[in-house]
Amino acid sequence: MTFRTLIRITSLATLFTILASLSACHVVGAGVRVEARTDYPPPPVHRPVPPPHAPAHGHRRLHRYYYYPEVSIYFDTGRGLYFYLSGDRWISSVRLPGHLRGRLSGHVELELETPEPWREYHRHHKAYPPGYFKKKKKKKKKKHHDRHDD
């Protein structure tokens, strides 16, 4: 192979490479415009999400509580906290004092938007007064008894 043949082969290879790379280009006026490939998949759509400590936009987190009317105690099922009155102050604790532990009986399930359930205590105390479950059982028994009298 002569030097001249080697030059021709190299020149043809270079020309072929240049033509192949320019095949995706269009000549526009005096400049060159490169077209974007359209066969790539679209990029994933990232929607903004609020951080874990913030409520979602337009949605408030509901807190689930058990309210024990007999002793005016709330239990937050998500955080495992009790809220109870001590004098004129509300106390939060993971454990109840000994004198309250054995007094938990029937409870009402509440879903509230607040992490401080005692703020609505007066409404709950009115709706579910002490003796609420005793009154409820008496009404059920009376209704049951009335059915048998007919």
N, C-alpha and C positions, 0 to 999 in steps of 0.2 A: 504494500500500500504506500502510495507516494504521499509526500507532504501535502501536495495540492489536493488530493482526494480526502485526506484527513481534514483539511480546512473546510472543504465543501460539506462534508458530513456534519461537522461541528456547526457550521453556519446554518444548515438546514434544520438541525436539531434546535438551535437557538430560535430560529424563525418560527418553527412549529410551536415551541413553548410560548413565545410571545403571542402568536395568533390564538392559541388555546386560551390564554389568560385574558385576551381582549374580546373573546367571543361573548362574554357577559356584559360588555360595555357598548354604549352607543355614543357615536360622535354627535355632539350637539354644538352647532356653530363651530367655534375654534377650539372648544374644550372637550373633555371626555367625561361622560357621566357613567358611573357604575350603578347597575341595577341591584337592588336588594333581592336576595333569594326569597321566594314565597313558599317554599315547601317545608319550612321549619314550623314546628307546632307553636301556637301562641304562648306567650309567657303566662304563668299562673297568676290569677287575680288575687291580690292580697287585700282583704278588707280590714280596715282598722278595728281592733278589738280593745276594749278597755282593759287596763291592768287588773289583776286579780283582786286588788284591794278596793277598786272603784266599782260602783254599781253600773250595770249596762245601761246604755242610753235608752231612756224611756221605760226602763224596767227597774223596779226596786225589789231587792231581795226580801223575801218573807222569812220571818223567824218563827219556828214552831215552838210552842210552849205547852206544858201541862200546867193548868191552874188548879190548885187544890183549895176549894172554897172553905172547907172546915178550918183551915189554918192560914189562909191568905198567903199561900206560897206559890211561886212560879218556878218551873223547871224548864230551862232552855235545852231542848233535845239536841240541837246542833253543837252547842259549846259545852254541854254537860255542867251547866251552872244552875245553882239555886238562887232565888231572890226571895228574901223574907224580911218582914218588919221586925226591927229591934228598937223598941221605944217609938220614936218618931222618925227613925232613919231606915232606909232600905239597905240591906246588906247583901252582897253577892259572894257566893262561896261554892266550892266544889263539894263540900260536905255540910250537912245540916248539924246544928247543935244537937246534943243528945236528947234534950227535952222535946224536940220537934220530930225527930226521926220516926218514932213509933206512931205518930199521929197522922201520917199520910194515908188518906183513904181515897175515895172516888175523885177523879180529876176530869176536867173539861179540856179538850184540845183547842188551842187558839193559834191562829196564824196572824202575826202582826208585822208591820213594816218597820218597827222600831226595835233596836237591840236593848231597849229599856222598858220592859213591860209594865213596870210599876207606874209609869206616867199615865196609864189608862186604868189604874186600879179602881178608882171610884166607879167607873162604868162597869167593870167586871164584877165588883163587889155587889153592885145593885142587880145585875143580871143573874149572878150566881151567888146568892147569899149563903152564909153558913146554914147547914141543914138542907141545902138544895137537893142532895141525893135522897135524903130521908123523905122529903115532900114528894119527890118524883116517884119513889117506890110506893108510897101510900096512894097516890093517884092511880098508878098501874093496878094495884091490888083492888081498889075500889071499882075501877072499870071492869076488871075481870070478874069481880063479885056480882056486879050489875048484870052481866051477860047471863050468869047462871040463874038469876031470879026470874028471867022472862019465860 
